[in-house]
Amino acid sequence: MRRLSIVLLACVLSFAAAAPAAALPTLPDPATAPVDGDVVRGFDPPELDWLPGHRGVDLAVAPGAVVRAAASGTVTFAGSIAGRGVIVVSHGSVRTTYEPVAPTTAVGQRVTVGSPLGSVQAGHAGCPAEACLHWGLREGEEYLDPLLMLTAQVSEVRLLPAGSRELTAGRIRERATGPAVSPRTGAALLSPVTGPVTSPFGMRVDPITGTWRLHSGTDFGAPCGSPIRAAAAGVVRSVAWHPSYGNRLVLEHGQTGGSRLTTAYNHATGYIVEPGRRVAAGQVIGSVGTTGDSTGCHLHFMVYADDRLADPMEYLTRQ
């Protein structure tokens, strides 16, 4: 997030020191921070379960700020515990918790990453701001640092210690993309815009933050207002505002060439299709813009193969 100025690498390295890479929990991906706010208190679990500690992270926000699902999942609790509004979302092997929150969702509801869950309430103990969201992550009965979810996605990594680039680049990319994805026959996508590649997928120095991080898609340079076209036939999963990606649209394409493909279109001026709409390959869905964290008019195009980030250029039809 724009103001989530935190050292995410520290939580990766500390976790890796405590367990081998094979022991890393299976975290949902893609994932995002549930609110756009600074971390004012980090993860500090107790050595023993019954001792005091901080079993999540606190994010400073304004009262009433919208809380969004950090990843896709199912709401398993939405109610009050000890006078605090609490929401729990299951993501399979792990679950996320959000409090204090006034829920706008219900138990059993299926949510996608970024879906609204409720609004932040004031009164969180120890919060130095007007209000704080306490965000937690659990695997079974074990508490985990929820910032690990952002290192899994890596699009939110901001700060890295000096001298760590070579070590980190390979580990972050492996975590983001999983095993190398080889496009299969029939998985070709159409170019979503007419314009040159201005920044490819891969590790780079972020032009806004000046930090070394994974560029999670391919940037195409095009004038604002240029048409954005669906890279393949599919169904619009979501159209929403994202603090970093600006106006963002996600398309589900189903099984294509042996992989379940999803594409995402970011920084647009706007879109002309709504969630649930079926679109054809090459159909105009919106227009190029420079919303969110952007330095100029362009389209940031992302591809997910079986829910893992992939290099879009490996899938685009060579024309």
C-alpha positions, 0 to 999 in steps of 0.5 A: 500500500502507498503508506504501508512503509514497513520492512517486510523482508525482516519477517521473511528472514526471521521466519526462514531462520526458524524453519526450513523453506519447505516448512513455510505455510501455504499462504493465499495468493494473490493477497493485499493489506486489508486497509491503507494504513501504516503499521503502528505495532508489529507482530510480537507473539509470546514465547508461551501461549498463555503469556502476553504478546501481540498476535497480529499487526495494528494498522492505523486508519481513520474510524469508518475506514473500509476493511477488505478481505486480504485474500479470497476465502469464506467468512466463518465468523462475523459478530462480537467477541468481548464487545469487539466486532470481529470477522474471520475469513478462512483461506483453506489452510490459514485464516485471517482475523479483523478487529474491531470491525462493524461487519457488513458481511455474513457467515458463509459468504464467499469473498474475493481478495479486496472485497469489503468486509466492514468498517473499522471501529475506534477503541482498539486498545493501545492504538496511537491513532484515531483508530486501528485495525488489528489484523491477524493470521492463524494456521490451526492454533498457531499465530503467524505474522500477517505481513507474510501474506504480503511477501507472498504477493510481493507487490507490497514489499517496500524496504530492503536492507542494503546488500540483500538484493541478490539473496532476496531477488531469487527467494521473492520471485520463487515465492511469488511465482512458485514453480516456473510456469510453462505456457501450453499450446492454446494458452496464448493471450492477445495484447491488451493495448497497442503500445511498447513494453516500457517495463517487463515482469521481474525484479527492478528498482521501483520508480516511486519508492526507489526500492528493489522489488518484484514488478508483478506484471508488464507495463505497456506505454499508451496514451491516456484514453487508449482502449484496453481490450480483454486478452481472452474471452472470460468473465469479469470477476471484479472492478474496484479501486486499489490504492497501488493499482488504481482502477483495477479489473480482473478477468477469469478465463477458466482453463486455457491450455492446461492452466486456469488463467486470470488477467488483471488490468491496472491504472485505468481511467475507468472500465465499461464492463461490470462484475459478472459480465462475459466478454469476448477476446479483444473486446474493449473493456476500459481505457488507459489511465494513470491512477494509483501508484503511477508515473504516467499513462500506461497499462500494468497487465498481470497474468495469474496461472493457477492463482500464481503470478506469471510473466505475461510476455510468455503468454502473449501472442507474438504478432 
